Amino acid sequence: MASLGQFNQLTIIERTDKGLLLDGQAFGEIFLPNKQIPTLTASQKAISVFLYRDINDHVSATTKKPFAKAGEFAYLRVKETNKLGAFLDWGLPKDLLVPFNLQYRKMEQGKSYLVYVFIDEHSGRLVASSKLDKFLDIWPADYAQWQQVDIVIGGKTDLGFKAIINHKHWGLLYQNEIFQPLRVGQKLSAYIKNIREDGRLDLSLSRAGKGKVADFNSTLLTYLNEHNGFCPLHDKSAPADISKTFGVSKKTYKAAVGNLLKQGKISLSERGIQLV
């Protein structure tokens, strides 16, 4: 069944000079104008489109990708405020409304906020809310230690950064384990480092031990290939310089260099590292 706020594979009913007529299932027939249509094969019978309600409250289709779908968190900028609430730029022609009662703090034009996108059960429209905790699961999460997850950076704390895991749970990245700049709304891959007795989750931006080194090996090789086979960072380089360039600790950097050196993939000099 076709869903609002999601991408749907809809059957093409008819091709016209102005666009496509699509089978919107429970929403009826939906028109997709030519300017929204990518190159199609002659035999193509369906197309992937995002469904939302337009300014006239009609269900519309677009092939444009919004900054967030229903059920996701995103960091969006306020384009306008009025008596209805705040309107966010989410990459589609119709802006996304945050009613006043769904604003954690009163939103201001030009500023950006981390919000949750969902379908309002009363109006059936897509809206957003900055009252994040209301949309996060309070029950203990079923994750395995060192499981890879997707995160959205939520904000700075005394210990580090809060992050939303898989659009479902809060987790924490500790400041002394962060070696790259982070910003609210940033989307990253991370790992479940620890599941505490109270069910809270500690995160890491890299795997532990040999896994961390193995992951960084490919990053370092990619850097060398993209920089004429040379990296100026060496054993005497400051940890801050390594962290700024690669987002890892000096310990991880040295371990990866040693590993690649044993494999014969790099050589060392006083100037830095050279790809063999």
C-alpha positions in Angstrom: 0.0 0.0 0.0 1.3 3.5 -0.9 2.4 5.6 2.1 2.7 9.3 2.6 6.1 10.6 3.6 7.9 7.6 1.9 9.2 6.6 -1.5 6.8 4.3 -3.2 7.1 2.2 -6.4 4.0 3.2 -8.3 2.6 1.7 -11.5 2.5 3.9 -14.6 -1.1 4.0 -15.9 -0.5 6.3 -18.8 2.2 8.4 -20.5 1.1 11.8 -21.8 2.8 14.8 -23.4 2.8 16.6 -20.0 3.9 13.7 -17.8 2.9 10.4 -16.2 -0.4 9.3 -14.7 0.4 7.0 -11.7 -1.6 4.5 -9.7 -1.6 6.0 -6.2 -3.6 3.0 -4.9 -5.7 4.3 -2.0 -4.8 7.9 -3.0 -6.2 7.5 -6.5 -4.5 8.6 -9.7 -1.5 10.9 -9.2 0.0 13.1 -11.9 3.8 13.4 -12.2 4.9 16.3 -14.5 7.7 15.9 -17.1 10.1 18.1 -15.1 10.0 15.5 -12.3 10.6 12.5 -14.6 14.1 10.9 -15.0 15.0 9.0 -18.2 12.7 6.0 -18.5 13.0 2.9 -20.7 10.3 2.2 -23.1 9.3 -1.0 -21.2 9.4 0.6 -17.7 6.1 0.0 -16.0 6.7 1.7 -12.6 8.6 4.6 -11.0 9.8 5.4 -7.5 8.3 8.6 -6.1 7.9 10.4 -2.8 4.4 11.1 -1.7 3.3 14.3 0.2 0.4 16.7 0.4 0.8 19.9 -1.7 -0.4 23.4 -0.8 -3.9 22.5 -1.8 -3.8 19.4 0.4 -3.8 17.1 -2.6 -1.5 14.0 -2.5 1.4 14.8 -4.9 4.4 12.8 -6.2 7.9 13.9 -6.7 11.2 12.2 -7.6 13.1 14.8 -5.6 14.7 13.4 -2.4 13.6 15.3 0.8 16.1 15.9 3.6 14.1 13.5 5.8 11.2 11.0 5.4 8.5 10.2 7.8 9.9 8.5 10.9 13.3 10.2 10.6 15.2 13.0 12.4 16.9 15.8 10.5 18.5 19.2 11.0 16.3 21.7 9.1 16.3 25.5 8.6 13.3 27.7 9.3 12.3 29.6 6.2 9.3 31.4 7.7 7.2 31.8 10.8 3.6 32.9 11.1 0.4 32.3 13.2 0.4 28.6 12.3 4.0 27.9 13.4 7.4 27.5 11.8 7.9 26.4 8.2 11.1 24.3 7.5 13.0 23.9 4.3 13.1 20.1 3.7 14.0 20.1 0.0 10.5 20.0 -1.5 8.3 22.8 -3.0 5.9 22.8 0.0 7.7 23.7 3.3 7.3 21.4 6.4 5.2 22.8 9.2 6.1 22.7 12.9 3.0 23.8 14.9 3.6 25.9 18.0 2.6 23.0 20.3 5.3 20.8 18.7 8.1 23.3 19.3 10.4 22.5 22.2 11.4 26.2 22.2 9.9 28.9 20.0 11.6 28.6 16.6 13.1 31.6 14.8 13.4 32.4 11.1 16.8 31.6 9.7 17.8 29.2 12.5 18.1 25.4 12.1 16.7 22.8 14.5 16.8 19.0 14.9 13.3 17.7 14.3 11.4 14.5 13.9 9.2 14.2 10.7 5.9 12.3 11.0 2.3 12.1 9.8 -0.2 13.9 12.1 -2.9 11.4 13.0 -5.6 14.1 13.1 -4.9 16.0 9.9 -3.2 13.3 7.9 -0.5 15.8 7.0 3.3 15.6 7.2 4.6 17.8 10.1 7.7 18.0 12.3 8.4 18.4 16.0 11.4 19.5 17.9 10.2 17.7 21.1 12.5 14.8 20.3 12.1 12.6 23.4 8.5 12.1 22.6 9.5 10.1 19.5 12.3 8.0 20.9 11.8 4.6 22.3 12.1 4.5 26.1 12.4 0.7 26.3 15.9 -0.9 26.4 17.3 -1.4 22.9 18.1 -4.8 21.4 21.6 -4.2 20.1 24.7 -6.3 20.1 28.0 -4.9 21.3 30.0 -3.5 18.4 27.0 -3.6 16.1 27.2 -1.0 13.4 24.4 1.6 13.5 23.4 4.9 11.9 23.4 7.9 14.1 22.3 11.6 13.9 24.3 13.9 16.2 21.8 15.5 18.7 23.8 17.9 20.8 26.7 18.6 23.1 26.8 17.5 26.7 29.3 17.7 29.6 30.5 14.2 28.6 30.5 14.5 24.9 27.7 14.3 22.3 24.3 12.8 22.4 23.3 10.9 19.2 20.1 9.3 17.9 20.6 5.7 17.0 18.8 4.3 14.0 16.1 7.0 14.5 15.0 5.2 17.6 17.2 5.6 20.7 19.6 8.0 22.4 23.2 7.1 22.7 26.4 8.9 23.9 29.7 9.6 22.3 32.4 10.4 24.9 34.5 13.5 24.2 37.9 11.8 24.9 37.1 9.3 22.1 36.1 11.9 19.5 38.9 12.8 17.0 36.9 14.7 14.4 34.6 17.8 14.4 30.9 17.0 15.0 27.8 19.2 14.4 24.2 18.9 15.3 22.3 17.0 12.6 25.3 15.3 11.2 24.7 11.8 10.0 27.3 9.1 10.6 28.0 5.4 11.0 28.9 4.4 14.5 29.2 1.3 16.7 27.5 0.2 20.0 30.5 0.2 22.4 28.6 -0.6 25.6 25.1 -1.4 26.8 24.9 -0.3 30.4 22.9 -2.0 33.1 20.3 0.8 32.9 19.8 0.1 29.2 21.6 3.3 28.1 24.0 3.0 25.1 27.6 4.2 24.7 28.8 4.7 21.2 32.1 4.7 19.3 32.8 6.2 15.9 35.2 3.3 15.2 35.5 -0.4 16.0 37.7 -1.7 18.8 41.3 -3.0 18.5 42.3 -4.7 15.3 38.9 -3.8 13.7 39.6 -0.1 14.1 43.1 -0.4 12.5 41.7 -2.5 9.7 39.1 0.1 8.9 41.6 2.9 9.0 44.1 1.0 6.7 41.7 1.5 3.7 41.2 5.2 4.7 44.9 5.8 4.7 45.5 4.0 1.4 42.7 6.1 -0.2 44.3 9.3 1.1 47.6 8.3 -0.4 46.1 7.5 -3.7 44.3 10.8 -3.8 47.5 12.8 -2.8 50.1 11.6 -5.2 51.1 8.7 -3.0 52.3 10.9 -0.1 51.2 11.8 3.4 53.3 14.3 5.4 52.2 13.0 8.8 54.8 10.9 10.6 55.9 9.6 14.0 56.8 13.1 15.3 53.5 14.7 14.0 51.3 16.3 16.6 48.2 14.2 17.6 46.0 17.2 16.8 47.3 17.3 13.2 46.5 13.6 12.8 43.1 14.0 14.3 42.3 17.0 12.1 43.3 15.2 8.9 41.9 11.7 9.6 39.6 11.9 12.6 41.6 9.2 14.5 44.0 9.1 17.4 47.7 9.1 16.9 47.8 5.5 18.4 45.4 4.3 15.7 47.4 6.1 13.0 50.7 4.6 14.1 49.2 1.1 14.3 47.8 1.4 10.8 51.1 2.7 9.4 52.9 -0.2 11.1 50.4 -2.7 9.6 50.8 -1.3 6.1 54.5 -1.2 6.4 54.6 -4.9 7.2 52.4 -5.6 4.1 55.0 -3.7 2.0 52.3 -1.2 0.8 54.1 1.9 2.1 57.6 3.2 2.9 58.8 5.7 5.5 60.9 8.7 5.2 61.8 11.8 7.3 59.2 13.7 5.3 56.3 11.3 5.9 54.8 8.2 4.3 55.1 7.1 0.7 52.9 4.7 -1.2 54.9 1.9 -2.7 
